[in-house]
Amino acid sequence: MTRALVARFSNLLLVLGAVAVGVLVPGPSPYLDPLITPLVVFLVFTSLRGARFAAIDYSSYAAVVALSLCLSYVVLPLGGIRLVEFAFADAAGTGAVLGFAIALSVPTTAGSAIIWTRLARGDVQLATVSSIASLLLAPAATPLVLTRLVGSRIAVPTASILTDLAVIVGGGALLTAAVPTDALSTDAVERGSTLAILLLIYTAVAGAGVVGIDAATLLAVVGVAGCLFGVGAALSACCQRAFGIERDRAFALFFTTNLKNLGIALLVSLPFADPLVTVSIIVYYVVQQTGGAALADAT
């Protein structure tokens, strides 16, 4: 019985293990920081690998992609920030509000959204199209959404975001063109993708500096992150029922709506010195990945 449960929820256990190692053994994290961009490029490559874009019926995907973008960039941020502001009404929580605002305003994380969609037996091509659309829209959408959420003008490094997007998406596309489809087995790609996600989670958690955050504040951040993930899940489920979205497409909608890009969020947060900004972003990311792994394992 125990062995069967471990096998079924292996991805969830791996994510929780990466979080635990990041908290308990943060020392090697600085040596892995230079690998973050290559890891994300590799995840984009694994997402694009084998996708037959010429065979995609884009007209049938248009409505779900538009719905995913609307939920991710409009409905979830505008609704979620109300919950965040209620939970952190005092001045001490200003950093957490800003951190969650940044996390809510960034695009979908292409790699893990597509990986979890694949493991949940969802529509991978739809997840790929939605993720790329979210990334391409980010330079315009992220500054606008973030400004709306915080209520004042924020200097967002749009040029840097554009550069990172060009490197990440362009690098993944180049790898896809250079590496023959039959050069890597499906098992090797899936294991490599899982390892890349675990390394990203470990590096993020280890570099968060959670030890310096008050325990009550950290617990509140974790609770709010969990509530935001629950709100996103409820929005996806309501849209599935309201619009009669098929099961495989519903998984793609869920993951592309709820899983946010950690790298771009951290990039946007660089001008802000409050460690609670970074901790809120990373905790929210870990909650998303944990929830994604749990859902993928449960299906």
VOPAGU-2260 file (C-alpha; in pm, 1 decimal, decimal comma):
REM VOPAGU-2260
SITE   aa  ch    i         X         Y         Z
SITE  MET   A    0       0,0       0,0       0,0
SITE  THR   A    1     274,8     245,1     102,2
SITE  ARG   A    2     483,1     156,3    -201,1
SITE  ALA   A    3     183,5     212,3    -430,0
SITE  LEU   A    4     116,7     556,0    -277,7
SITE  VAL   A    5     484,1     653,2    -313,0
SITE  ALA   A    6     483,1     543,2    -676,4
SITE  ARG   A    7     160,8     730,1    -753,1
SITE  PHE   A    8     267,4    1055,6    -587,2
SITE  SER   A    9     635,0    1039,0    -681,1
SITE  ASN   A   10     638,2    1382,6    -847,0
SITE  LEU   A   11     478,9    1547,2    -542,4
SITE  LEU   A   12     730,2    1380,9    -311,5
SITE  LEU   A   13    1019,3    1492,0    -534,0
SITE  VAL   A   14     898,7    1853,7    -527,3
SITE  LEU   A   15     859,7    1846,3    -148,0
SITE  GLY   A   16    1203,3    1687,0    -122,6
SITE  ALA   A   17    1358,7    1964,4    -332,5
SITE  VAL   A   18    1193,6    2223,6    -105,1
SITE  ALA   A   19    1324,5    2049,1     207,9
SITE  VAL   A   20    1679,6    2023,6      72,4
SITE  GLY   A   21    1669,0    2390,8     -26,8
SITE  VAL   A   22    1577,2    2489,9     329,8
SITE  LEU   A   23    1815,8    2252,1     506,2
SITE  VAL   A   24    2115,7    2259,3     268,9
SITE  PRO   A   25    2124,3    2600,3      95,5
SITE  GLY   A   26    2503,6    2610,9      58,5
SITE  PRO   A   27    2542,4    2488,4    -304,0
SITE  SER   A   28    2273,6    2723,7    -433,9
SITE  PRO   A   29    2508,9    3003,8    -554,1
SITE  TYR   A   30    2692,8    2753,8    -774,2
SITE  LEU   A   31    2366,4    2659,3    -945,4
SITE  ASP   A   32    2246,8    3016,3   -1009,5
SITE  PRO   A   33    2425,9    3037,6   -1350,2
SITE  LEU   A   34    2233,3    2725,5   -1457,4
SITE  ILE   A   35    1888,1    2883,4   -1416,4
SITE  THR   A   36    1862,8    3024,3   -1769,5
SITE  PRO   A   37    1999,7    2707,5   -1937,5
SITE  LEU   A   38    1755,7    2496,9   -1733,4
SITE  VAL   A   39    1462,0    2710,0   -1846,4
SITE  VAL   A   40    1586,5    2691,8   -2206,3
SITE  PHE   A   41    1602,0    2312,7   -2173,3
SITE  LEU   A   42    1244,3    2304,1   -2040,7
SITE  VAL   A   43    1126,4    2510,2   -2336,5
SITE  PHE   A   44    1313,0    2268,3   -2566,1
SITE  THR   A   45    1141,0    1967,3   -2408,3
SITE  SER   A   46     808,8    2146,1   -2448,2
SITE  LEU   A   47     863,0    2222,7   -2816,3
SITE  ARG   A   48    1020,8    1886,3   -2897,9
SITE  GLY   A   49     789,4    1677,4   -3107,6
SITE  ALA   A   50     521,5    1945,3   -3134,6
SITE  ARG   A   51     378,3    1957,7   -3486,2
SITE  PHE   A   52     281,6    2324,2   -3512,7
SITE  ALA   A   53     182,0    2287,7   -3878,7
SITE  ALA   A   54     -76,1    2027,1   -3777,5
SITE  ILE   A   55    -231,6    2237,3   -3500,2
SITE  ASP   A   56    -583,2    2361,4   -3561,7
SITE  TYR   A   57    -528,2    2708,4   -3419,5
SITE  SER   A   58    -888,6    2811,1   -3477,5
SITE  SER   A   59   -1006,6    2542,8   -3235,7
SITE  TYR   A   60    -751,1    2655,9   -2976,5
SITE  ALA   A   61    -812,8    3030,8   -3007,4
SITE  ALA   A   62   -1096,7    3051,1   -2755,5
SITE  VAL   A   63    -918,8    2847,8   -2483,9
SITE  VAL   A   64    -589,7    3035,3   -2535,5
SITE  ALA   A   65    -773,3    3368,7   -2505,2
SITE  LEU   A   66    -948,7    3241,2   -2192,1
SITE  SER   A   67    -617,2    3131,2   -2039,2
SITE  LEU   A   68    -460,4    3472,7   -2106,7
SITE  CYS   A   69    -764,6    3651,6   -1962,7
SITE  LEU   A   70    -763,8    3443,0   -1645,0
SITE  SER   A   71    -386,5    3464,7   -1601,9
SITE  TYR   A   72    -338,4    3835,2   -1674,1
SITE  VAL   A   73    -672,1    3986,6   -1565,9
SITE  VAL   A   74    -911,8    3782,1   -1352,5
SITE  LEU   A   75    -665,9    3602,6   -1121,5
SITE  PRO   A   76    -442,1    3908,5   -1060,1
SITE  LEU   A   77    -729,1    4152,3    -996,7
SITE  GLY   A   78    -915,2    3907,4    -773,3
SITE  GLY   A   79    -606,8    3766,9    -605,8
SITE  ILE   A   80    -459,0    4101,1    -503,8
SITE  ARG   A   81    -772,6    4175,5    -300,3
SITE  LEU   A   82    -709,2    3861,2     -96,7
SITE  VAL   A   83    -342,0    3953,5     -54,7
SITE  GLU   A   84    -419,2    4308,7      59,6
SITE  PHE   A   85    -674,2    4179,7     309,4
SITE  ALA   A   86    -424,5    3932,1     456,2
SITE  PHE   A   87    -140,4    4186,8     476,1
SITE  ALA   A   88    -327,5    4503,5     569,9
SITE  ASP   A   89     -54,3    4638,0     801,7
SITE  ALA   A   90     260,2    4821,0     688,9
SITE  ALA   A   91     480,9    4522,7     775,8
SITE  GLY   A   92     316,6    4325,7     496,6
SITE  THR   A   93     393,4    4574,9     220,4
SITE  GLY   A   94     676,4    4357,6      88,6
SITE  ALA   A   95     447,9    4054,7      68,2
SITE  VAL   A   96     182,5    4252,1    -121,1
SITE  LEU   A   97     441,9    4369,1    -373,8
SITE  GLY   A   98     586,7    4018,9    -407,8
SITE  PHE   A   99     250,2    3861,9    -478,8
SITE  ALA   A  100     161,7    4147,5    -716,4
SITE  ILE   A  101     476,5    4075,6    -916,9
SITE  ALA   A  102     411,5    3699,9    -916,1
SITE  LEU   A  103      53,9    3749,8   -1033,3
SITE  SER   A  104     154,4    3983,4   -1316,5
SITE  VAL   A  105     419,7    3768,2   -1486,5
SITE  PRO   A  106     353,1    3517,0   -1768,7
SITE  THR   A  107     302,4    3142,7   -1754,9
SITE  THR   A  108     607,2    2932,0   -1682,0
SITE  ALA   A  109     626,7    2743,1   -2009,5
SITE  GLY   A  110     840,7    2451,7   -1895,7
SITE  SER   A  111     657,8    2315,9   -1593,9
SITE  ALA   A  112     310,2    2409,9   -1721,4
SITE  ILE   A  113     367,0    2191,4   -2026,0
SITE  ILE   A  114     543,9    1914,5   -1832,4
SITE  TRP   A  115     264,4    1885,3   -1574,8
SITE  THR   A  116       6,1    1896,7   -1855,5
SITE  ARG   A  117     183,8    1606,7   -2025,6
SITE  LEU   A  118     203,3    1403,9   -1702,8
SITE  ALA   A  119    -166,7    1471,8   -1637,2
SITE  ARG   A  120    -243,1    1345,0   -1989,7
SITE  GLY   A  121    -373,7    1684,1   -2094,9
SITE  ASP   A  122    -353,0    1860,3   -2431,5
SITE  VAL   A  123      20,1    1934,9   -2454,0
SITE  GLN   A  124      -5,0    2126,6   -2781,1
SITE  LEU   A  125    -267,5    2358,0   -2633,4
SITE  ALA   A  126     -49,8    2413,5   -2326,2
SITE  THR   A  127     246,3    2491,4   -2552,8
SITE  VAL   A  128      52,8    2743,0   -2763,0
SITE  SER   A  129     -95,9    2909,8   -2452,2
SITE  SER   A  130     242,1    2927,3   -2277,6
SITE  ILE   A  131     418,7    3081,7   -2576,6
SITE  ALA   A  132     133,8    3330,4   -2623,2
SITE  SER   A  133     166,0    3428,7   -2257,7
SITE  LEU   A  134     542,2    3477,6   -2291,4
SITE  LEU   A  135     507,6    3687,6   -2606,1
SITE  LEU   A  136     243,5    3906,8   -2440,2
SITE  ALA   A  137     448,5    3955,5   -2121,8
SITE  PRO   A  138     654,7    4263,5   -2219,0
SITE  ALA   A  139     335,0    4461,8   -2271,3
SITE  ALA   A  140     105,3    4291,0   -2019,5
SITE  THR   A  141     332,0    4254,0   -1714,7
SITE  PRO   A  142     410,7    4626,9   -1666,5
SITE  LEU   A  143      44,3    4721,3   -1714,1
SITE  VAL   A  144     -89,7    4454,6   -1477,5
SITE  LEU   A  145     173,4    4524,2   -1211,3
SITE  THR   A  146     105,5    4898,4   -1220,4
SITE  ARG   A  147    -266,9    4831,0   -1183,9
SITE  LEU   A  148    -213,3    4594,5    -890,5
SITE  VAL   A  149      14,0    4819,1    -683,9
SITE  GLY   A  150    -176,7    5137,7    -764,8
SITE  SER   A  151     125,2    5344,2    -869,1
SITE  ARG   A  152     378,3    5360,9   -1146,7
SITE  ILE   A  153     650,3    5094,6   -1112,8
SITE  ALA   A  154     968,9    5094,2   -1316,8
SITE  VAL   A  155     958,4    4749,6   -1475,8
SITE  PRO   A  156    1271,7    4639,6   -1668,5
SITE  THR   A  157    1088,5    4576,5   -1995,6
SITE  ALA   A  158    1408,0    4568,4   -2202,7
SITE  SER   A  159    1559,1    4303,8   -1975,2
SITE  ILE   A  160    1239,6    4099,6   -1989,8
SITE  LEU   A  161    1247,3    4114,5   -2370,2
SITE  THR   A  162    1610,2    4000,2   -2371,0
SITE  ASP   A  163    1541,7    3710,4   -2135,5
SITE  LEU   A  164    1238,4    3604,9   -2337,3
SITE  ALA   A  165    1441,3    3612,1   -2657,8
SITE  VAL   A  166    1712,6    3397,4   -2499,5
SITE  ILE   A  167    1470,5    3150,6   -2340,6
SITE  VAL   A  168    1227,4    3103,8   -2628,4
SITE  GLY   A  169    1490,8    3144,3   -2900,5
SITE  GLY   A  170    1732,0    2906,5   -2728,2
SITE  GLY   A  171    1462,4    2643,9   -2686,4
SITE  ALA   A  172    1363,9    2678,9   -3052,0
SITE  LEU   A  173    1725,1    2648,0   -3167,7
SITE  LEU   A  174    1774,7    2333,2   -2960,2
SITE  THR   A  175    1454,8    2190,8   -3104,7
SITE  ALA   A  176    1580,4    2253,5   -3458,0
SITE  ALA   A  177    1931,6    2122,4   -3385,2
SITE  VAL   A  178    1848,0    1803,8   -3192,1
SITE  PRO   A  179    1674,7    1529,7   -3395,4
SITE  THR   A  180    1349,9    1406,4   -3243,5
SITE  ASP   A  181    1477,5    1049,2   -3221,8
SITE  ALA   A  182    1803,4    1152,4   -3051,1
SITE  LEU   A  183    1640,2    1137,2   -2708,1
SITE  SER   A  184    1387,8     888,9   -2579,7
SITE  THR   A  185    1060,2    1003,8   -2426,4
SITE  ASP   A  186    1168,5     866,6   -2085,9
SITE  ALA   A  187    1497,6    1057,8   -2102,2
SITE  VAL   A  188    1317,3    1381,0   -2186,9
SITE  GLU   A  189    1063,7    1342,0   -1907,0
SITE  ARG   A  190    1330,7    1256,3   -1649,7
SITE  GLY   A  191    1545,7    1546,3   -1765,1
SITE  SER   A  192    1248,5    1781,4   -1743,6
SITE  THR   A  193    1162,8    1667,4   -1392,4
SITE  LEU   A  194    1525,9    1708,3   -1282,9
SITE  ALA   A  195    1538,2    2060,3   -1430,3
SITE  ILE   A  196    1223,0    2160,0   -1241,7
SITE  LEU   A  197    1360,0    2016,7    -915,7
SITE  LEU   A  198    1688,2    2207,1    -957,5
SITE  LEU   A  199    1497,2    2530,5   -1019,5
SITE  ILE   A  200    1286,9    2473,2    -707,9
SITE  TYR   A  201    1593,2    2391,3    -496,3
SITE  THR   A  202    1783,9    2697,2    -617,9
SITE  ALA   A  203    1486,9    2926,7    -557,8
SITE  VAL   A  204    1415,6    2796,0    -206,8
SITE  ALA   A  205    1783,0    2792,5    -105,2
SITE  GLY   A  206    1828,4    3151,6    -218,4
SITE  ALA   A  207    1510,6    3284,4     -58,9
SITE  GLY   A  208    1654,5    3346,1     286,1
SITE  VAL   A  209    1341,0    3220,1     461,6
SITE  VAL   A  210    1536,5    3178,5     786,6
SITE  GLY   A  211    1540,2    3557,8     833,1
SITE  ILE   A  212    1162,6    3594,8     800,9
SITE  ASP   A  213     935,4    3601,4    1106,5
SITE  ALA   A  214     761,8    3263,1    1146,6
SITE  ALA   A  215     411,5    3410,5    1166,8
SITE  THR   A  216     470,6    3620,2     855,5
SITE  LEU   A  217     611,4    3323,4     666,9
SITE  LEU   A  218     311,5    3111,4     767,8
SITE  ALA   A  219      78,6    3385,7     643,9
SITE  VAL   A  220     265,0    3398,7     310,8
SITE  VAL   A  221     230,2    3021,7     270,6
SITE  GLY   A  222    -140,1    3039,4     356,4
SITE  VAL   A  223    -210,0    3320,2     109,6
SITE  ALA   A  224     -14,0    3139,6    -162,7
SITE  GLY   A  225    -225,5    2830,3    -104,5
SITE  CYS   A  226    -546,9    3035,0    -118,7
SITE  LEU   A  227    -439,5    3200,8    -444,9
SITE  PHE   A  228    -370,1    2860,5    -597,3
SITE  GLY   A  229    -712,2    2745,3    -481,4
SITE  VAL   A  230    -876,6    3052,4    -636,3
SITE  GLY   A  231    -699,1    2981,3    -965,9
SITE  ALA   A  232    -810,8    2618,0    -955,0
SITE  ALA   A  233   -1170,9    2722,4    -887,6
SITE  LEU   A  234   -1163,9    2970,8   -1177,3
SITE  SER   A  235   -1038,0    2700,4   -1414,5
SITE  ALA   A  236   -1299,3    2451,0   -1295,3
SITE  CYS   A  237   -1581,5    2704,4   -1330,9
SITE  CYS   A  238   -1470,1    2791,0   -1684,0
SITE  GLN   A  239   -1450,8    2423,1   -1776,4
SITE  ARG   A  240   -1811,6    2371,2   -1671,2
SITE  ALA   A  241   -1944,7    2701,3   -1804,5
SITE  PHE   A  242   -1789,9    2659,2   -2150,5
SITE  GLY   A  243   -1799,1    2278,8   -2177,6
SITE  ILE   A  244   -1421,6    2244,3   -2215,8
SITE  GLU   A  245   -1297,7    1888,9   -2271,0
SITE  ARG   A  246   -1096,1    1718,2   -1995,9
SITE  ASP   A  247    -759,5    1725,9   -2175,5
SITE  ARG   A  248    -796,5    2093,9   -2263,5
SITE  ALA   A  249    -912,8    2173,7   -1910,9
SITE  PHE   A  250    -580,6    2048,3   -1773,1
SITE  ALA   A  251    -392,3    2273,2   -2016,4
SITE  LEU   A  252    -611,7    2566,9   -1911,9
SITE  PHE   A  253    -553,8    2495,4   -1542,9
SITE  PHE   A  254    -174,5    2477,0   -1563,7
SITE  THR   A  255    -124,7    2770,4   -1800,6
SITE  THR   A  256    -350,9    2987,6   -1586,1
SITE  ASN   A  257    -197,9    2904,2   -1248,4
SITE  LEU   A  258     172,9    2833,8   -1296,3
SITE  LYS   A  259     372,0    3158,2   -1308,8
SITE  ASN   A  260     726,1    3221,2   -1437,3
SITE  LEU   A  261     970,3    3233,5   -1144,9
SITE  GLY   A  262    1267,9    3368,3   -1343,8
SITE  ILE   A  263    1081,9    3669,8   -1482,9
SITE  ALA   A  264     919,8    3740,5   -1144,1
SITE  LEU   A  265    1261,4    3746,8    -975,1
SITE  LEU   A  266    1394,6    3970,7   -1251,7
SITE  VAL   A  267    1113,9    4222,8   -1196,6
SITE  SER   A  268    1173,1    4210,1    -818,9
SITE  LEU   A  269    1543,2    4303,8    -840,2
SITE  PRO   A  270    1494,7    4679,5    -775,3
SITE  PHE   A  271    1322,1    4609,7    -442,7
SITE  ALA   A  272    1542,2    4542,0    -139,5
SITE  ASP   A  273    1275,6    4397,5      94,8
SITE  PRO   A  274    1350,5    4021,7     131,4
SITE  LEU   A  275     978,6    3957,4     187,0
SITE  VAL   A  276     919,0    4048,7    -178,8
SITE  THR   A  277    1144,4    3764,8    -296,0
SITE  VAL   A  278    1020,5    3518,9     -33,8
SITE  SER   A  279     656,0    3577,0    -134,2
SITE  ILE   A  280     737,6    3515,3    -501,6
SITE  ILE   A  281     926,7    3195,0    -427,5
SITE  VAL   A  282     672,7    3057,4    -179,2
SITE  TYR   A  283     394,2    3115,1    -431,0
SITE  TYR   A  284     600,5    2939,1    -698,4
SITE  VAL   A  285     667,4    2639,7    -472,0
SITE  VAL   A  286     297,8    2612,2    -382,6
SITE  GLN   A  287     210,2    2618,0    -753,5
SITE  GLN   A  288     463,2    2348,1    -837,1
SITE  THR   A  289     353,9    2133,8    -542,7
SITE  GLY   A  290      -9,9    2164,1    -646,9
SITE  GLY   A  291      77,4    2093,0   -1008,9
SITE  ALA   A  292     273,6    1782,2    -914,0
SITE  ALA   A  293      -8,2    1659,0    -688,4
SITE  LEU   A  294    -266,7    1703,2    -965,2
SITE  ALA   A  295     -46,6    1534,9   -1225,5
SITE  ASP   A  296      11,4    1239,7    -992,6
SITE  ALA   A  297    -356,1    1208,3    -900,2
SITE  THR   A  298    -481,5    1175,8   -1259,0
